[in-house]
Amino acid sequence: MTVLRLISTEWQQLRIDVRSAAGGRAGAEAARLRRKLWRKELGMAVVLLGAAVMFVDAATRLSLPLG
């Protein structure tokens, strides 16, 4: 649960940084933060997909009949 909370707060803070950069900073800085946000979102999607695959694998192994 703590990992999900950490990911959530990090993602929210990065979103806030991107919005503030788009509003006042140079365009290059805003573009850099947008790319950083995209990479983080992609990384989170890969981690969540991996966790889902592990969960399904464990669930199917548990449901296999013994013998």
DAVEN-V109523 format. One line per field, one symbol per residue. psi: psi as a letter, one per 40 degrees, with the letter a starting at -180 (. if undefined). Layout:
psi: ???
This chain:
psi: ddddddddddddddddddddddddaiddddddddddddddddddddddddddddddddddddehih.
